[in-house]
Amino acid sequence: MRILILDDQAGLADTLALNLRVAGHSAIGFTRPAEVLAALQEGDVLVTDYDMPEMTGLELARRAYAQGWRGSLLLMSGIAPPWRSE
């Protein structure tokens, strides 16, 4: 399984990719949506942050599918949901 990881925080993308490689997967971390769109055909799974400055993870997924990519998608976010009181 080839996993592409996108997060605007390089440390998070790299750490997740490293942990997945240790677990036996092929994983690459990215920090820019354009880089992921250029490498899509190399990936079976796209793991992306939802809230990023250049484009949202959902917009990235829409563009990926519009380019013909048919892999699996996992959207993640570090934003607290509005119903969660702190």
N, CA, C and O of each residue as an XYZ file, in Angstrom:
344
protein
N       0.840     -1.163      0.000
C       0.000      0.000      0.000
C       0.896      1.241      0.000
O       1.812      1.352      0.814
N       0.630      2.149     -0.899
C       1.397      3.393     -1.002
C       0.540      4.543     -0.473
O      -0.548      4.811     -0.983
N       1.048      5.212      0.553
C       0.274      6.233      1.252
C       0.915      7.606      1.055
O       2.109      7.787      1.293
N       0.107      8.565      0.620
C       0.545      9.947      0.480
C      -0.068     10.736      1.631
O      -1.270     10.640      1.880
N       0.748     11.512      2.332
C       0.292     12.257      3.498
C       0.527     13.741      3.252
O       1.630     14.148      2.889
N      -0.503     14.542      3.448
C      -0.388     15.984      3.284
C      -0.811     16.697      4.554
O      -1.919     16.507      5.055
N       0.093     17.523      5.064
C      -0.230     18.399      6.186
C       0.650     19.632      6.042
O       1.818     19.516      5.672
N       0.110     20.806      6.327
C       0.899     22.027      6.204
C       1.966     22.124      7.296
O       2.857     22.970      7.208
N       1.892     21.286      8.304
C       2.931     21.206      9.327
C       3.876     20.063      8.955
O       3.530     18.889      9.083
N       5.070     20.427      8.493
C       6.020     19.423      7.987
C       6.326     18.348      9.019
O       6.424     17.171      8.673
N       6.476     18.731     10.270
C       6.797     17.751     11.310
C       5.732     16.688     11.449
O       6.050     15.517     11.658
N       4.480     17.070     11.339
C       3.385     16.110     11.449
C       3.353     15.168     10.245
O       3.203     13.957     10.407
N       3.493     15.720      9.047
C       3.496     14.887      7.834
C       4.667     13.905      7.861
O       4.501     12.730      7.532
N       5.839     14.379      8.249
C       7.026     13.515      8.283
C       6.922     12.441      9.361
O       7.307     11.294      9.135
N       6.408     12.808     10.523
C       6.273     11.841     11.617
C       5.277     10.742     11.271
O       5.528      9.563     11.520
N       4.148     11.138     10.698
C       3.154     10.138     10.300
C       3.719      9.216      9.225
O       3.531      8.001      9.288
N       4.412      9.788      8.235
C       5.016      8.970      7.171
C       6.050      8.004      7.750
O       6.088      6.835      7.366
N       6.879      8.480      8.658
C       7.901      7.632      9.271
C       7.262      6.475     10.034
O       7.696      5.331      9.898
N       6.245      6.759     10.826
C       5.574      5.700     11.589
C       4.911      4.670     10.679
O       4.924      3.476     10.981
N       4.340      5.117      9.582
C       3.741      4.171      8.635
C       4.809      3.321      7.944
O       4.588      2.136      7.696
N       5.966      3.916      7.631
C       7.063      3.135      7.030
C       7.577      2.091      8.009
O       7.858      0.958      7.618
N       7.703      2.465      9.281
C       8.140      1.515     10.311
C       7.153      0.347     10.394
O       7.548     -0.788     10.663
N       5.878      0.631     10.163
C       4.846     -0.410     10.199
C       4.800     -1.231      8.912
O       3.980     -2.141      8.787
N       5.682     -0.914      7.949
C       5.776     -1.731      6.741
C       5.103     -1.170      5.506
O       5.044     -1.847      4.479
N       4.598      0.040      5.579
C       3.936      0.655      4.430
C       4.900      1.572      3.677
O       5.922      1.996      4.217
N       4.570      1.858      2.466
C       5.290      2.868      1.696
C       4.550      4.185      1.915
O       3.386      4.305      1.533
N       5.204      5.170      2.524
C       4.542      6.429      2.852
C       5.462      7.608      2.576
O       6.661      7.560      2.852
N       4.881      8.662      2.029
C       5.618      9.887      1.726
C       4.841     11.066      2.304
O       3.626     11.154      2.132
N       5.536     11.969      2.985
C       4.916     13.159      3.532
C       5.111     14.360      2.622
O       6.176     14.533      2.031
N       4.092     15.178      2.512
C       4.119     16.399      1.708
C       3.587     17.560      2.536
O       2.846     17.358      3.498
N       3.970     18.783      2.154
C       3.451     19.970      2.827
C       2.697     20.896      1.879
O       2.099     21.874      2.326
N       2.715     20.607      0.584
C       2.045     21.462     -0.398
C       1.096     20.638     -1.256
O       1.478     19.582     -1.759
N      -0.136     21.109     -1.427
C      -1.114     20.377     -2.234
C      -0.649     20.101     -3.663
O      -0.927     19.029     -4.201
N       0.047     21.040     -4.280
C       0.507     20.843     -5.662
C       1.449     19.643     -5.774
O       1.432     18.926     -6.775
N       2.263     19.429     -4.752
C       3.181     18.287     -4.761
C       2.403     16.966     -4.736
O       2.753     16.015     -5.434
N       1.363     16.925     -3.936
C       0.552     15.710     -3.844
C      -0.184     15.463     -5.161
O      -0.231     14.333     -5.648
N      -0.754     16.514     -5.729
C      -1.476     16.350     -7.002
C      -0.549     15.832     -8.090
O      -0.985     15.073     -8.955
N       0.720     16.225     -8.065
C       1.689     15.752     -9.056
C       2.087     14.294     -8.829
O       2.503     13.608     -9.763
N       1.959     13.825     -7.591
C       2.383     12.458     -7.241
C       1.220     11.496     -7.052
O       1.429     10.362     -6.622
N       0.011     11.917     -7.361
C      -1.179     11.109     -7.065
C      -1.125      9.687     -7.599
O      -1.504      8.750     -6.897
N      -0.667      9.513     -8.808
C      -0.698      8.181     -9.412
C       0.228      7.201     -8.699
O       0.163      5.995     -8.936
N       1.095      7.724     -7.818
C       1.975      6.858     -7.026
C       1.304      6.379     -5.744
O       1.862      5.542     -5.035
N       0.108      6.901     -5.434
C      -0.511      6.593     -4.155
C      -1.802      5.811     -4.255
O      -2.596      5.997     -5.177
N      -1.994      4.930     -3.284
C      -3.243      4.173     -3.152
C      -4.161      4.829     -2.123
O      -5.384      4.703     -2.187
N      -3.540      5.534     -1.172
C      -4.278      6.179     -0.091
C      -3.765      7.606      0.052
O      -2.560      7.852     -0.015
N      -4.684      8.538      0.248
C      -4.331      9.926      0.511
C      -4.835     10.284      1.903
O      -6.032     10.213      2.179
N      -3.910     10.669      2.774
C      -4.240     11.139      4.110
C      -3.946     12.629      4.106
O      -2.808     13.035      3.875
N      -4.957     13.444      4.359
C      -4.751     14.881      4.283
C      -5.421     15.631      5.415
O      -6.501     15.273      5.885
N      -4.747     16.673      5.829
C      -5.327     17.606      6.793
C      -6.485     18.312      6.102
O      -6.434     18.551      4.895
N      -7.518     18.643      6.848
C      -8.636     19.360      6.252
C      -8.338     20.851      6.145
O      -8.568     21.451      5.095
N      -7.836     21.452      7.203
C      -7.665     22.899      7.274
C      -6.221     23.292      6.970
O      -5.340     23.162      7.820
N      -5.988     23.775      5.744
C      -4.654     24.206      5.329
C      -4.767     25.549      4.620
O      -5.835     25.884      4.106
N      -3.677     26.328      4.582
C      -3.760     27.670      4.000
C      -3.981     27.713      2.485
O      -4.693     28.596      2.006
N      -3.399     26.796      1.724
C      -3.503     26.865      0.262
C      -4.842     26.366     -0.267
O      -5.420     26.967     -1.172
N      -5.324     25.284      0.289
C      -6.635     24.724     -0.065
C      -7.021     23.715      1.002
O      -6.156     23.157      1.678
N      -8.300     23.482      1.154
C      -8.728     22.503      2.152
C      -8.449     21.088      1.645
O      -8.260     20.864      0.450
N      -8.428     20.165      2.563
C      -8.254     18.766      2.184
C      -9.382     18.269      1.305
O      -9.174     17.421      0.437
N     -10.582     18.799      1.528
C     -11.724     18.404      0.706
C     -11.555     18.891     -0.731
O     -11.858     18.163     -1.676
N     -11.076     20.113     -0.894
C     -10.814     20.626     -2.244
C      -9.713     19.817     -2.925
O      -9.803     19.527     -4.118
N      -8.681     19.454     -2.177
C      -7.620     18.612     -2.725
C      -8.203     17.280     -3.197
O      -7.865     16.808     -4.283
N      -9.071     16.674     -2.396
C      -9.685     15.403     -2.776
C     -10.520     15.567     -4.037
O     -10.474     14.715     -4.924
N     -11.272     16.638     -4.127
C     -12.076     16.880     -5.338
C     -11.180     16.976     -6.570
O     -11.495     16.415     -7.619
N     -10.078     17.679     -6.441
C      -9.146     17.808     -7.581
C      -8.504     16.461     -7.927
O      -8.323     16.128     -9.098
N      -8.167     15.704     -6.897
C      -7.560     14.383     -7.129
C      -8.516     13.483     -7.905
O      -8.122     12.851     -8.885
N      -9.775     13.426     -7.462
C     -10.757     12.584     -8.146
C     -11.063     13.115     -9.543
O     -11.321     12.332    -10.457
N     -11.036     14.437     -9.718
C     -11.254     15.028    -11.045
C     -10.122     14.662    -12.006
O     -10.329     14.598    -13.218
N      -8.923     14.420    -11.462
C      -7.780     14.003    -12.281
C      -7.806     12.509    -12.594
O      -6.935     12.007    -13.304
N      -8.797     11.805    -12.069
C      -8.912     10.378    -12.362
C      -8.383      9.462    -11.271
O      -8.440      8.241    -11.415
N      -7.871     10.023    -10.187
C      -7.373      9.197     -9.091
C      -8.543      8.520     -8.402
O      -9.572      9.157     -8.179
N      -8.412      7.250     -8.059
C      -9.510      6.502     -7.452
C      -9.082      5.767     -6.185
O      -9.607      4.698     -5.874
N      -8.139      6.336     -5.467
C      -7.673      5.717     -4.232
C      -8.592      6.008     -3.061
O      -9.661      6.597     -3.221
N      -8.164      5.591     -1.891
C      -8.910      5.829     -0.656
C      -8.462      7.145     -0.035
O      -7.316      7.565     -0.195
N      -9.382      7.787      0.675
C      -9.137      9.103      1.244
C      -9.406      9.093      2.743
O     -10.403      8.536      3.202
N      -8.504      9.715      3.501
C      -8.715      9.943      4.921
C      -8.475     11.425      5.185
O      -7.361     11.919      5.009
N      -9.527     12.135      5.610
C      -9.410     13.546      5.991
C      -9.230     13.608      7.496
O      -9.938     12.930      8.240
N      -8.274     14.428      7.949
C      -8.059     14.588      9.382
C      -8.044     16.074      9.720
O      -7.815     16.916      8.852
N      -8.288     16.383     10.977
C      -8.262     17.780     11.393
C      -7.917     17.880     12.859
O      -8.332     17.048     13.665
N      -7.162     18.896     13.198
C      -6.832     19.164     14.586
C      -7.715     20.239     15.190
O      -7.498     20.658     16.327
N      -8.716     20.690     14.432
C      -9.613     21.716     14.922
C     -10.647     21.084     15.849
O     -11.246     20.059     15.523
N     -10.848     21.707     17.001
C     -11.847     21.193     17.945
C     -13.242     21.411     17.372
O     -13.533     22.489     16.852
N     -14.108     20.405     17.459
C     -15.482     20.565     16.963
C     -16.219     21.624     17.779
O     -15.908     21.820     18.954
N     -17.196     22.311     17.172
C     -17.899     23.388     17.867
C     -18.699     22.926     19.079
O     -18.980     23.735     19.964
N     -19.069     21.671     19.146
C     -19.856     21.186     20.264
C     -18.986     20.838     21.481
O     -19.503     20.565     22.563
N     -17.688     20.849     21.294
C     -16.781     20.519     22.381
C     -16.470     21.770     23.204
O     -15.920     22.737     22.677
N     -16.810     21.757     24.456
C     -16.511     22.911     25.308
C     -15.215     22.660     26.055
O     -14.950     21.559     26.537
N     -14.429     23.697     26.134
C     -13.131     23.557     26.833
C     -13.070     24.487     27.998
O     -12.066     24.519     28.709
